[in-house]
Amino acid sequence: MGWNSWNCWGLDVSAEKVKSSAQALLDKGLADYGYAYINIDDSWEAPERDANGDLLANDKFPDMKGLGEWLHDEGLKFGIYSSPGVTTCGNYLGSIDHEENDARMYNEWGIDYLKYDWCGYQQKWMTEKDNYTRASFIRPYMLMEKYLREQPRDIFYSLCQYGWEEVWKWGPMVDANSWRTTGDITDTWESMSDIGFRQQEDLYPYAAPGHWNDPDMLEVGNDLTVNQGRAHFGLWAMMAAPLILGNDLRSMDKETLDIISNREVIAVDQDSLGVQGFKIPVGQNVETWWKPLSGGDWAVLVLNINKEPVSYELNWQMFNMTDDEVSGRSTDFDKITYTVRDLWNGGKPTKTDKPLKVKVGGEDAAMYRLTPIKDKKH
Ligand code: GLA
């Protein structure tokens, strides 16, 4: 959990913007919810390496080590971006042939997170004899992993290569902590819903503690409506996705803050069972998503893809099922009664002994947490 400069500032990021965003994260109490990583994306890099082959930061970042120290003093973590290629996506210098130097430099600066973006590596890859083989996709990530893991720091390794060559199948092998599963998200309903609702559903068996599918950073608080932001955040929580904020934390409105600081929704994302939710469509552009949680609980999301609000009767008995593929957990609605907590609206919990009448706004999602009612005799 944390914040990254890209969705908000793009290539126009600076140390001042990063520091003031981190300060806003602290001032608004977001660190207390678990947001910890402050990640600089592309455009921090100097145009040339020094005589030792070290890559320095450009004028916008006069003191990387100092910035890292300040973040650490405030209890936050420090993330950075690079590419295995000659250049990054933004045409800044990449790490090619200098992976060892760069890993060492990250360690010196106190880096805790590296986003490593394929991009400019494409040119080299095109010239490789074995390109298009899985080995050729793995190689650059394996190389950086070797040097990263030689550092004394515990550095989160975030792969960014848009989900090519089924990265979710080999990400754990290169000790990646997360891997992007798709191309870039933007702050439109079309982009967010295409990535979130359509491109992730088959990937749920590949997420596991320490090794996560990454459907890209959050757009909540950017150009999405409140309903869309709530659907976005809820869905990312159901997917156990990294919650990396991408909005301007300094100027966000109350609705945005309320969404990203919903403790119970965050708890679904961060649940210690570490299982990604799966989808069961129920027709008329309504989907239900189900996520087994620790302690016998379940999270349920009812997503309305229509522009208009819908009413849907959630008959629990229709969802007696077992997650055979990952957790082995069953809902057992025919044997167990659960309390049902509405995670966005609060209020008195209901029970699964009768169907739930769900009202969901247009392009919005309702979200619930089910907890088994323990039989008092046992
Ligand atoms: C790629 C990545 C983005 C961002 C930019 C930076 O497009 O997918 O997330 O890091 O590069 O240039």
Boltz pocket constraint, residues with backbone or C-beta under 6 A from the ligand:
constraints:
  - pocket:
      binder: B
      contacts: [[A, 6], [A, 41], [A, 42], [A, 81], [A, 88], [A, 89], [A, 90], [A, 117], [A, 119], [A, 160], [A, 183], [A, 184]]
      max_distance: 6.0
